[in-house]
Amino acid sequence: MAEKRKYKKRFCKYCEAKVDFIDYKDAASLKYSLSERYKIMPRRLTGNCKRHQDMISNAIKRARSAALVPYTVTRKTVVTNPFENLR
């Protein structure tokens, strides 16, 4: 029988930095919580706590409605680095 893999415990980087509010206008900090197709990454991959993950998801949704972050990337045109336009 195969042994269970041991994964490194992930910690919330926002709790360590004692962040109280995540601004939707700062697209450079939001890009670490987005995948290459601009989907919101889950908590198990980012290591965020529930409180900060909710803040991040709200900030990303607000940034999408303000056209700071795109909703999706088309499959036909492959982008090498989709975050280079978020400066």
SULTA-V596531 format. One record per backbone hydrogen bond with DSSP energy under -1.0 kcal/mol. CO is the residue of the C=O (numbers start at 1). NH is the residue of the N-H. If there is no record, write none. Layout:
co=CO nh=NH
co=CO nh=NH
//
This chain:
co=12 nh=16
co=13 nh=17
co=14 nh=19
co=25 nh=27
co=26 nh=30
co=27 nh=31
co=30 nh=33
co=33 nh=41
co=35 nh=38
co=39 nh=35
co=42 nh=46
co=43 nh=47
co=49 nh=53
co=50 nh=54
co=51 nh=55
co=52 nh=56
co=53 nh=57
co=54 nh=58
co=55 nh=59
co=56 nh=60
co=57 nh=61
co=58 nh=62
co=59 nh=63
co=60 nh=64
co=61 nh=65
co=62 nh=66
co=63 nh=68
co=63 nh=69
co=64 nh=67
co=81 nh=84
co=83 nh=86
//
